[in-house]
Amino acid sequence: MLEGRVLVEHYVSRVADANTQIDGNIYRGRVQNVLPGMEAAFVDIGIPKNAVLYRGDVRYDKDDVEGSSSSGPQPRIEEVLRPGQTILCQVTKNPIGAKGARLTQEVSIPGRFAVLVPNSSANGISKRLGDNERRRLRRIVENIRPDGHGLIVRTAAENASEEELTRDVNGLLDQWHRIEAESFKLGRPGLLYQEPDLAVRMLREELNGEFRGVIIDDQTLFEQVRTYVGTVSPELADRVEYFDPQAEGQPIFERFHVHEQLHKALDRKVWLPSGGSLIIERTEALTVIDVNTGKNVGKTNLEETVFRNNLEAAEEVARQLRLRDIGGIIVIDFIDMEVRENRDKVASALRAALARDKTRTQAFDISELGLVEMTRKRVSEGLIESLSNMCEVCTGRGFVLDDAAVG
């Protein structure tokens, strides 16, 4: 995805990813074993690696819980689940590395304007919408919400009519009825509902009137996407354009400088406009981003030079986190600033830049040492892992042991 000419997000989808890119899919699962000490259960959902269901993601009927010994509001996981039990569940996080997929029993089905939460009392409207729009949508939801089901209205519903919302919700309700019917027929762990292709899924999540266009270089995919957009948002259908590589004389990634920016996104060093730089180092536990002035020598004094460099870094850090899809714990080492007001301004700039990221983030204030501790929800394995394979010689360590030197 480009903002202007700048690449800010990139996703990779392969046919071979059928058992790894499963976020959002709904399965009939069978509990394999329950681990009380981990408050989790391993569930067979019909893929090679068992998925994990944690206690907080379990749905249960209080009348079905016998002999509860839990003093809290929720029973222990072994009181709710047992080996061999079949459950309806949804993947909330793809399997990453040695970790299996994460599951929830709080199933939800996303549409263009709303998300249906079957058999739930959940009810909400996107906080990204203004107060007046939220009030208008709340009145509509009161009329169209299906009995016995929850409904969450998405940001894309801004200015949508009651007729459009009703059509969207009815489609989701039909989809849920099909899932229920398939679940009763399926006698083994397996897939009940699969999220659409990546291109359609991204447009469902992202496309709105702010986009100037969607450019596709595959004729079949172009027709599929054009049909989908024409159905859910007819006013945006003409913004879906076909890019013919032969007629244009170059690949689409070359035409829009995506290839060049992807190569830069795989490098550990990122240059800032004024000559400063970021060094991005990833480890198993966390990602560390070091901010340097580099070639930026400034024009006035050291504090001003450092402050301006850190402001540029805050903006670029947010972009790199989105582009590289970096998740987990992140520590940013900004250059030390003496003036507290400058530290606050840099922290505010970082949060403002992170606000454009739909993936959930949390950033703390800059410490006296110039460090920012933050987290970003880990959704996928990341850009580098998607576009590369681990070195079989150094196993990802980046260097090869000299056997002769160690005797």
Buried (B, 14 or more C-beta within 10 A) or exposed (E): BBEEEEBBBBBBEEEEEEBBBBBBBBBBBBBBEBEEEEBBBBBBBBBEBBBBBBBEBBBBEEEEBEEEEEEEEBBBBBBBBEEEBBBBBBBBBBBBEEEBBBBBBBBBBBBBBBBBBBBBEBBBBBEEBEEEBBEBBEEBBEEBBBEEBBBBBBBBBBEBEBEBBBBBBEBBBEBBEEBEEBBEEBEEBBBBBEBEEBBBBBBBEBBEEEBEEBBBBBEEBBEBBBEBBBEBBEEBBEBBEBBEBEEEEEEBBEBBEBEEBBEEBEEEEBBBEBBBBBBBEBEEEBBBBBBBBBEBEBEEEEBBBBBBBBBBBBBBBBBBBBBBBBBBBBBBBBBBBEEEEBBEBBBEBBBEBBEEBEBEBEBEBBEEEBBBBBBBEBBBBBBBBBEEEEEEEEEEEEEEEEEEEEE
